[in-house]
Amino acid sequence: MIVYAEVEFMIQTAHSLKEKRAVLQRMITRTKQKFNVSVAEIDHQDVWQRTRIALVAVASSKLSAEREINNALAYLQSNPEWDQLDVWREYL
């Protein structure tokens, strides 16, 4: 089972692309290390206060893949440096 999620964040504290990328790269790296998911920024690469991140989990059961995505999303949402705007999921 494959679970795909997209999440969009607003980074209020970023005042440049360099500040945005520092926050984003730190969170992407930590998420990959803590959870069995693939993560990448997929939109708003040239906008300094906004980002859209895609996460994918592959597992033998829907429950396992969904749990991994949920844990990764909860971790990303816990970062006080940004605010979540939108979440979208798809099951393949």
N, C-alpha and C positions, 0 to 999 in steps of 0.2 A: 504494500500500500504506500502511496506517495501523498504527502500532505504539503501543500504549497500555501504560503501566506505572504501577503504584502502589508507593510505597515508604514505609515507616513508620520514623520515627526517634525515639529517646529523647534528650532534651537534658538531660544530667545537671547541667550548670552553670547552668541557668535556675532562678531562684527566684521568678519572677513572669511574668505574661503579657507584660509590657514587655520583659524580657530574652529571652524566647522569640521574640517577634516581631522583635527586632533581629537575632538570628541567622538566623531564617527568611527575612526580607525581603532580607537581604544575599545569602544563597545563591540565592534565587529570581531576583533581579535579575541576578546574575553568570551563572547558568546560562542565562537567556534571552539574554544578551549573547554568550556564548561558543558556544552551540549552537543549531541550527535546531529548537527544540522549544518547545512551549507548556507552561507549568508553573503549577500552582495548588495551594494547600492545600485539601484536600477533607474533612478530618475532624480532630477534636480541637482545634477553634479555641479552646475555652474551657478547655483543659487546659494547664498551664504547663510540663510537661516532655515532652510527646508531640506528634507531628505526623504526618499522612499527606499525602503529596504525590503528585499525579498529573502525569505527563508524557505528551505526545503528539507523535509525529513523523509527518509525511506526506511520502512520497517516491514516485518513479515505480517504485522496486523495493524489495522486502522487505529486501534487503541494505543499501541506503542508509539506510532508516528505522531498521533494527535497529542499525546502526553509530552513528547519531546518538543513539539512546536509550542504548546501552551507554556511549558517551563521557560523556553527561550524568550517568548513574548513577554512573560511576566518579568523576567530579568531585564529586558530592554526597557520596559515601562517603568521599572524602578529607578532609572537614572534621573536624578533631579535636574539635570542640565537641559532636558528637553521635554516637550509636551506631545503626547500622542494625538494625532488628528484623525486617523482612519485606520481600520484593519479590514482586510479582505482575505478570505480563505477559499481554497479549492481542493477537492479530494479527487485523486486520479487512481 
